[in-house]
Amino acid sequence: MPIYTYYITLRRRGNFPELRYYIGGESELTAVLKLSGKYSEQVFSNVVGTLARCGGCVPVKVSGEELTYGIREDLGPIVGAYLILVRRSRNVERWGKFLAELVEGEHVGVAKAFTMFLEVAIEMSRAVRLYSPRRRERYALAPHVLDALSSALKQFVNKLTKYHHVSR
C-alpha cells in the first residue's frame, strides 16, 4: 500500500462529526486543520466523492467511528486550501461544485494558486506564533489566521470565477 502525504479524516464522536486534514508521512503526521459543526460530514463526503471520481483518494482506515482517506499528491494542497475556503461557510454546496470544477481542470490557474495559498497559510501561522506566547497549538494553522484567509480566499475565488464566466 502506498504512503500518502495528505490525509483527510472524519471522526464521528459527540454531537457533530469532526473533519481533520493532515500532512506528513506514515510515521509522523501533522494535524493542519479541523472543521467541526453541522456541515463537516457534508464537506467530507463532497471532498471524498469528488476526489474518488478522478482516482484522487484511497481509503486508508474505515471503521464505525473514523474514516481516513489518503489524497493524491497533486490534489492534497488543493484540498487543504479548499478546506480553508469552506471554513465557516454557510453555502457548502456552492463551494462543492467549485471543487468539482477545480479537480476536473476547469480552473487551471486557480488550482496552482490554491497550492500556493496553503503554503502561505502555513507560513503565516508560523509567523503569528512567533509573536504569540500562548501554549502550543494543536493544529498547524492558527484559527485566527484561518478566519482571515478563509474570507480572503472566498473573495479571490468569487472574483476569478466571475471573470472566468464573463470571458467565456
Backbone torsions as a table, in degrees:
resi	resn	phi	psi	omega
1	MET	NA	129.7	-178.3
2	PRO	-69.0	154.2	176.6
3	ILE	-94.4	133.1	-179.2
4	TYR	-103.6	160.4	176.9
5	THR	-100.2	-25.5	-176.9
6	TYR	-120.2	136.7	-179.5
7	TYR	-136.6	147.3	173.0
8	ILE	-127.0	133.7	-174.2
9	THR	-130.3	141.6	172.0
10	LEU	-118.5	122.2	177.1
11	ARG	-111.8	127.3	-179.6
12	ARG	-104.9	89.5	176.4
13	ARG	-137.6	139.4	178.7
14	GLY	76.8	-158.9	-175.4
15	ASN	-72.2	-43.6	-178.0
16	PHE	-119.6	138.7	176.4
17	PRO	-67.3	157.9	176.5
18	GLU	-116.1	131.4	174.6
19	LEU	-101.7	131.4	178.5
20	ARG	-128.1	145.9	-179.0
21	TYR	-122.6	127.8	-176.0
22	TYR	-122.9	149.2	171.5
23	ILE	-127.2	139.2	176.6
24	GLY	144.1	-179.1	178.8
25	GLY	-91.1	-175.5	-178.1
26	GLU	-63.7	-35.5	-176.6
27	SER	-78.7	-34.0	-177.8
28	GLU	-140.1	112.3	177.7
29	LEU	-105.4	141.2	174.9
30	THR	-108.4	124.4	176.2
31	ALA	-73.6	116.8	-176.2
32	VAL	-89.8	-48.6	178.9
33	LEU	-155.1	162.4	179.0
34	LYS	-132.2	135.7	171.6
35	LEU	-118.7	130.7	175.3
36	SER	-135.3	161.9	-178.7
37	GLY	127.7	-175.2	-172.2
38	LYS	-69.5	-20.8	-178.9
39	TYR	-97.5	-3.0	-174.2
40	SER	-62.0	-40.4	179.4
41	GLU	-68.7	-37.1	177.7
42	GLN	-65.2	-42.3	177.7
43	VAL	-63.1	-44.7	178.8
44	PHE	-59.2	-49.7	-179.2
45	SER	-61.2	-39.2	179.6
46	ASN	-65.5	-46.0	179.8
47	VAL	-62.4	-50.5	-177.5
48	VAL	-64.1	-42.9	178.7
49	GLY	-62.1	-43.8	179.8
50	THR	-64.8	-45.8	-179.4
51	LEU	-67.8	-36.5	-179.2
52	ALA	-63.7	-33.9	179.8
53	ARG	-63.6	-25.6	-179.9
54	CYS	-112.8	15.4	179.7
55	GLY	70.1	30.0	-174.0
56	GLY	-93.8	-3.7	178.2
57	CYS	-148.7	156.5	-178.4
58	VAL	-136.8	134.1	177.3
59	PRO	-65.2	132.1	179.4
60	VAL	-107.5	-41.4	179.5
61	LYS	-142.4	126.4	178.5
62	VAL	-131.4	117.8	176.7
63	SER	-142.4	179.6	-179.4
64	GLY	-63.2	-35.4	-177.5
65	GLU	-97.5	-21.1	-171.5
66	GLU	-141.6	135.3	173.8
67	LEU	-121.4	125.5	179.2
68	THR	-127.7	131.5	178.4
69	TYR	-123.5	136.6	171.3
70	GLY	-85.1	138.5	-176.0
71	ILE	-109.6	137.3	178.5
72	ARG	-55.4	143.2	-174.9
73	GLU	-52.8	-44.2	-176.7
74	ASP	-71.9	-20.6	-178.3
75	LEU	-100.1	-15.4	-177.4
76	GLY	-55.5	-51.9	179.9
77	PRO	-66.3	-31.3	177.9
78	ILE	-64.9	-42.8	178.4
79	VAL	-64.4	-41.4	178.0
80	GLY	-59.1	-46.6	178.8
81	ALA	-67.0	-36.7	177.3
82	TYR	-61.5	-39.6	179.1
83	LEU	-66.7	-32.7	172.9
84	ILE	-65.1	-42.8	-179.4
85	LEU	-58.7	-45.2	-175.0
86	VAL	-84.0	-3.8	178.4
87	ARG	-58.6	127.4	179.9
88	ARG	60.8	22.6	179.0
89	SER	-87.7	141.9	177.4
90	ARG	-95.2	-19.1	-176.1
91	ASN	-112.7	69.2	-176.4
92	VAL	-70.1	-23.7	177.8
93	GLU	-64.2	-42.5	179.9
94	ARG	-60.3	-46.1	-178.5
95	TRP	-72.1	-26.8	175.5
96	GLY	-64.8	-41.2	176.4
97	LYS	-63.9	-38.6	178.6
98	PHE	-64.3	-41.5	177.8
99	LEU	-60.4	-43.3	178.7
100	ALA	-60.3	-44.1	177.9
101	GLU	-62.9	-39.8	-178.9
102	LEU	-64.1	-47.0	-179.4
103	VAL	-67.6	-33.3	178.9
104	GLU	-76.3	-3.6	175.7
105	GLY	91.0	14.4	-177.9
106	GLU	-73.6	-28.4	-178.9
107	HIS	-123.7	72.1	-172.7
108	VAL	-59.9	-48.1	-179.5
109	GLY	-63.9	-34.4	180.0
110	VAL	-68.2	-36.1	178.6
111	ALA	-60.1	-43.9	177.6
112	LYS	-64.7	-42.0	178.4
113	ALA	-62.6	-38.4	178.1
114	PHE	-61.4	-41.2	178.8
115	THR	-59.7	-46.5	179.7
116	MET	-69.7	-32.1	-179.3
117	PHE	-63.6	-39.9	178.0
118	LEU	-63.7	-42.2	178.3
119	GLU	-61.9	-42.7	178.5
120	VAL	-62.3	-42.0	-180.0
121	ALA	-61.4	-41.7	179.4
122	ILE	-66.2	-45.0	179.6
123	GLU	-64.5	-41.0	178.0
124	MET	-63.6	-39.4	178.3
125	SER	-64.3	-40.3	176.8
126	ARG	-62.7	-44.2	-178.8
127	ALA	-64.4	-42.3	179.9
128	VAL	-63.6	-37.6	-178.4
129	ARG	-67.9	-25.0	177.1
130	LEU	-63.2	-30.8	-177.9
131	TYR	-101.4	2.4	-178.1
132	SER	-117.1	103.7	-176.5
133	PRO	-81.2	36.5	177.9
134	ARG	-76.7	173.7	175.0
135	ARG	-62.4	165.1	-178.9
136	ARG	-59.5	130.4	179.0
137	GLU	-74.7	149.4	179.8
138	ARG	-86.4	-16.3	-178.2
139	TYR	-126.9	148.0	-176.7
140	ALA	-64.9	-29.8	-180.0
141	LEU	-99.7	121.8	-179.4
142	ALA	-68.7	136.9	-176.8
143	PRO	-57.0	-40.9	-178.9
144	HIS	-71.3	-29.2	174.1
145	VAL	-70.3	-41.9	177.9
146	LEU	-59.9	-43.0	179.9
147	ASP	-60.4	-46.5	-179.3
148	ALA	-66.4	-44.6	-177.1
149	LEU	-71.8	-30.6	177.8
150	SER	-62.2	-45.6	178.6
151	SER	-63.3	-44.3	179.8
152	ALA	-64.0	-40.1	-179.2
153	LEU	-67.0	-38.0	176.8
154	LYS	-60.8	-44.4	178.0
155	GLN	-63.2	-42.6	178.6
156	PHE	-58.6	-49.3	-178.8
157	VAL	-66.1	-41.9	178.5
158	ASN	-58.3	-46.2	-179.2
159	LYS	-65.2	-45.8	-178.0
160	LEU	-66.0	-42.8	-178.7
161	THR	-70.7	-34.9	176.2
162	LYS	-62.7	-45.7	178.9
163	TYR	-64.5	-41.1	-178.6
164	HIS	-62.9	-43.8	-178.8
165	HIS	-70.7	-33.0	178.8
166	VAL	-70.5	-36.9	-175.8
167	SER	-80.8	-5.1	-179.4
168	ARG	-70.4	NA	NA
